[in-house]
Amino acid sequence: MSVSDLIGTLDAIPKLMSSSSEADTQISGGPEWLTQRYVQDALRQFYRDPNLRIIALDGRPALGRGENYGGVLTRITAEFVSGDGNSQIGNYIIKTTYESNEFVRKIMEAYDIFNREMSVYEQILPKLKALLLEIGDSEQLFAETMAVDYDRSALVFDDLSKRGVGLDLNLARLVLRKLAKMHATSAVLNERENGVLESYDRGMFNRHTDNYAPIFEGMVQAASKCVAQWPGYEHYAQKLKDLVPVYMELGKRVFDVSPGINVLAHGDLWTNNVLVKYNEDTAEPEDAIIIDFQYAVWGSPAIDLFYFLNSSLQLDLHLHHQEELIQHYFMIFSDTLRKLRYKAHIPSLHNFHVQLKKKSFYAMHTSLGVFPIQRNVETDDADFNALIKTDQRAINFKNACYRNAVTQKLMRELLSVYDSEGLLDADQ
């Protein structure tokens, strides 16, 4: 069966129809329109069963304060009866925008993250799945998308279940295997479809907007303030302070498309965007699924590798095992490219490292500017307003991110490394 045949059989992801105006039960913690009838309509369309009926529904926030800044995630458990009388229980995640927060909505509007994410789920991921099937690889990389609702900027997808903090070696290798296959199939798709993915050009740093500058520059300023209090680290504090005026430009260079191999990067690959399925008996991880493609961007594999490796691993892996994990990723990445008969040049592992090295500012950025946010445990002020604004509350939140003991240990270990590589220099 050809790729086009496979894509045809995958069919378009269903789009939700408007809910009935009939009185309905709103799901706790979600937007006003997120009701039992809305979920029932989604399930009816996905399962192509107009008689499907929900008999019990539970909804709750999927994440706590400070665990997600890119949208509202609601975890749903639904017990339903199909038209033929069979009952089952399903677990789902519904992702929606910050529709009630006008300030946040306007900031994010420049990144077009919701439309881009929905187009990735609806138009791109099914094609990547089809490419893997072309070489006999049926491994599931992404969550099953049940509905794409453009009217409400909402997605409904399967919930694999749990998320973790600080992945161990086995789980890190599992995620990198999935990432390698995603990257490889995207490179092949872009080659076969004449640059179809190159319009995805609005990553966290991009040439269209600087709306996130208060986040990134504010975190560097907070890092400098923290480090200045450590005896013997004063010169690092000054270097961090000197980075602020050029920080956004250095980030944009990471996201500029460069010679060498490029892929559709996830753009925000860390632990909270990976769903992990654990064995009920052994509690060992059985599978991992990548979700949340709102920052998907065409560019270097370094974007995802440096972000994931410097935000999501146990401390020992973060500090001492990144080369090993990059090699693991590369072997699967290059093997998948060869199996799919990728026509462009496939670099050697050495040349791949050379390409990554040119983007290594992003490793420093993630370790010193992103990791502290993700590991922050002082959550009273942990919301998007505290990230994006520059008022005293925002300053207090950013300073709090650097009080975490794990963050401080990581910084003490890595500042000298990044300095020796020239990554703390404003003229790099």
N, C-alpha and C positions, 0 to 999 in steps of 0.2 A: 504494500500500500504506500502511495506517495505521501510526501509531507502535506500537499494540498488536500489530499483525501482525508488524512488524519485531522487536519484543521477543520475540514467540513464536518467530520463526525463529532469533533469536540463541541461544535455548535457555539453560537454566541452565548455569553453569560447572560442569564435572564436579567431584565430590568424591572424594578418594582413598579407596580401600578399604584395609583393613589388609593389610600385606605378609605373604607366606607366612612361616611359622616356619622354613622350610628354611634351612640354612646359607647365608650370603650375604656378599658383599664390602662392607665399610663404605667410604664415600667419605672420603678424607683431609680432615681439617679440619672435618668436619661432625659433627652429633650422632650418637649410636650407631645410631639408627633409619634414618639416611640412607644407604641401601645401593643397590647396582645394581638389586636387585629392586624397591625402592621407586620409583626413577626409571622403570623399565620399566613398572610398573603405571600410573604417571602418563601415560606416552606412549601406552600401550594404550587407556586410557580417553579421552584427548583426541582421538586419531586414530580412535577407535572400531574398533580392530583388535586382537582378542584374540590374534592370532598374531604380532604385532610382537615382535621379539627384538633386544635390545642385544648387539652383538658387541664393542664397545670403549667404555670410559667413562673420562673424566678429570675430576677435581674438584679445585678449589683455592679458597682464600679470594678473594672478589671484591674485597676492599679490604684495605689494610694497616692497621696500628695507627694510631688517631687519625683514620681516614677515615669511620667510621660509628659512632654511639653508640646507634642505635635497634634493633639486632637483629644477627643473624649472617647474612651473605650469602655463599653458595657459588656459584661459577661452574662450570657443568657443560658439558662437550662430550661428546655421545653419538653414536656411530655405530651405526645400527640398520638392520635389514632388516624390511620390512613383510611382511604375510601373502602378498602377491602376488610377493614376491621382489625388489622394488626396494630398493636401499640408499640411505641418505642420512645426512648429518651435521647435527645440530642443536645450537645453543648456547642454554643456559638459565641462569636464575638461580633459586636456591632460597633463600627468605628464611625464617628461623626465629627463635624467641625466644631469650633468654638463659636457657634452661631449667635450666642447670647452676649458675647464679649466683642463689641464693635472695635475697640482698640486693637485687640489681638488679631481680629479678622483682617483689618487693614494692613497690619504689619506683614501677615502671611500672604496676603493677596499678591504681592509682588513676586512671590516664589511659585505661585500657581500650584501649590502642592496637592490640593485635593483633586483637581481635574487631571493632573499628571498621574497621580496614584491610581485613579480609577481607569485611566487609559492603559496603564501598565497591566492592571489586573484583567481588563477586558480584552485588550488587543495583543499584548506582548507575551505574557506568561503562557497562554495556551500554545503559542507558536514555539516557545522554548521547550515546553513539554513534548510537543510533536517532534522536534528535532532529536530529543533523547530517544523517543520511541523508534525513530528511524534507525538507530544503531542498537536497538534491542534493550535499551535501558529504561526501565519503568519506575525508577526511584522517584518518589514524590519529593520535590524541592520546596513547594509552596503550599500554603493553606488552600483548601478547596473553596473557591469563591462562589457563594450562593446567590448573591444579588449585588448589582451595581446601581445605585440610585443617584442619578445626576441631579435631580431636582433638589434633593436634600443633602447632597455631598456626603453620602453614606455608603458604607460597604458592610456586607454581612458575610462572614466566612466561618468555617469550621474552627472550633477551639480544640487544639491538641492537648492543652491543659496547662501545665505549670511552666513557670519561668524561674531562672536561677540567677544568683549573683556570684561572679568569680568562677568561671567554668574550669573544670579540671582538664587534663590532657586528652582523655578519650572523647569528652564532649566537644572540646575545641576542634579536634581532628574531624569529628562528625560534621560540625557546622562548616568547616573549611572544605570538606568534600562536596557538600551541597553548593557552597559558594563557587567553587571551581567549575562545577558543571553549569551553573547559571551563567558565569562569565563566559565560558567557552561557547555555549549555545548562542549567547547574545552576539558574540563576535562573528559567528557564522551567519546568523540571521541578518546582521547588518551588511555583511558581504553579499549575501544572496539577494537582498532586497534593496540594494542601491542606497545605503545610508539611512535606512528607515529609523534608526535609533538616534541619529545625530541631533535631532531637534530637542532631545532631553538635555538641556543646557543650563538648568537652574538648580545646581546643588547648593549646599550650605554657603559656600563661597561662589560667586559668579559675577559676570561682567554686566549684569542687568540691574542689580540693586545692592545697596549696602545696609539694608534694613536690620540685619543682624549684628552690625558693628557694635552697638551697645553691649551685646552679650560677650562677644569675643574680646573686645578691647577692655571691657569692664573686668573680665576674669583675669586677664594679664595684669591689670593694675592691682587686683586683689592678691594675685600670686606674688607680685613684687613686694607688696606691703607685708605679707606673711613672711617671706624669705628674709626681708630686711631685719627681722627680729631675731634671726638665728646667728649667733657669733660665728664669724668666718665665712658667711654666705653673702655679705654685703655687696660684693661685686656682681653676684648673680642677680641680686635685686635691682641693681642699676641697669644691667643688661636687659632685664625683662621690661623695665620702665621705658628704656630706649626703643624697644620693639613696638610700642603702642602706635606711633604714627605710621608705621609701614606694615602693620599686622594684616590688615585686610588685603593689601596688594600681595603679600607673600602667600596668603591663603588662596587667592585667585589663581596664582601661578600653578598651584597644585591641581586645580580644576581645569586649567587651560588644556585643550587637547594637544598632546605632544606626539612627535614621531615615535614609532614603536607600536606595540599591540595595545588596542583600546577595547573597552567592554562597556556594557551597561552596568554601572556600579549601583549597588543598592543605595548607598549614600548615607545610611544611618544604621549600620549593622552593629548592634550591641546586644547585650543579654535580654533586654526587655523586648526586642524585636525578633526573638527566637522562642518558639513554643517547643517545649520538650515533653516527650511522652516517656514515662517511666514504667518499668515492669512492676506490676502490682505485688509480686512475690519477693523479688530481689531488690527493688527500688533502684535498679540500674537503668540508665537512659537507654531507650530502645530506638528512638527516632527524634529528629529535630526538624522543625519547619520554619522557614524564613517568612516573616510578615512585614507589613508597613513599608510600602515603596514610595512614600510621598516625596523623598529626596532623590529618587532614581535619576542618574545622570550619566551621560556618555563621557567616558574619560579613562584614566589609568586604573588598572586593578589596584594600584597603591591606595586609592581612596578607601576602598573597603578593607584591604589588608591592614593598613596602618590604624584605621579606626577601630576595627574589631580587636586586633592584637593588643592595642594600648588602652582599651576600655573595658574588656570583658573577661580577662583571664585571672586566675589565681595569681597572687603576687610573684611567686617563684617563676611561673611560666612567663609572666609579663617581663621579668627582668632577665631571664636566662634561657628561654626556649623559643624565642621568636624565629630564629633562623631555621630550626628544625620544622616548625609549623609551616613556614613559607615553602620549604622544600616539599612537604607533604601536599600542600595546595598545588604547587606547580606541577608535580607529577600527574595529578588527576586532570588539571587544566590542559596541559599539553597533550596528554593521551586522548582526551575528549576532542580536542581540535583535530588531531590526526584522524581519529575514527570518522569524523564528520567531513573529512577531506577539505579542511580549511586551506584556501589557496594562497593567502598571504604568508609572509615569513613567520615561522614559529621560533621565538628566540630560545637559545640555550638557557639553562638555569643561571649561568654566570651573567649573560647579557640581560636576563630578566632582572637580576639584582641591580645591575647598572641602571636600568630604567626606573626601578623603585627608588634608588638612591636619590635621583633628581627630585623626587617628591617627598623626601624625608622630613621636610618641615611639618608635614601632617602628622607624623609620629609624635613629634614634640608638642604640637598643638593639642593632640588628643590626650596625651599623658598629663600635661600641665593645665589644660584649659577645659577639657571635657570630662575626663575621669573624676575630677573633684565634684562636678555637678551630679554625676551619676552615682557616686558613693556617698553623697551628703546624707546625713541622718537627722539634721536639724530642719524639720519639714514645716514648721509653722508658717514660714513665708515662701514655701516652695511652690511657686506657680509661674506661669509665663510672664506675668507682669513684673515679677521680681527679677527675671532674667533680662527682659528687654528694656526696662526703664533705667533711669540714672538717678532717681531720687534716693533719699536716705534709706528707705526700706530696701531698695534694690542693692544698694551698697552693702548694707548689713547682711543680706542673703549671700552675696558673693563672698564676703569675708568669712561667713560661716562655713562655706564649702571647703575652706582651707584649714579649718580647725580639726578635721577628721584625721585620726592617728594614722590610718592606712595611707591616706593621701600624702601626709607629711613624710612618712617613711619612703614612699615612692619618689617623691620630689628630692629628698636628700640623696637617694641612690642615683637619680638620673640627671640632675642638673649638671654635674661635672661631665657626664657623657655627652649630653647635648652641647655643652660649651666647647668640648674638644672637637666636636664635629662642625662647629661654626653655626649651629642652629639657633644660638642665642644672639647672634650678631645682626644688627640692623641692616648691614650692607651685604648680606648673604646673596 
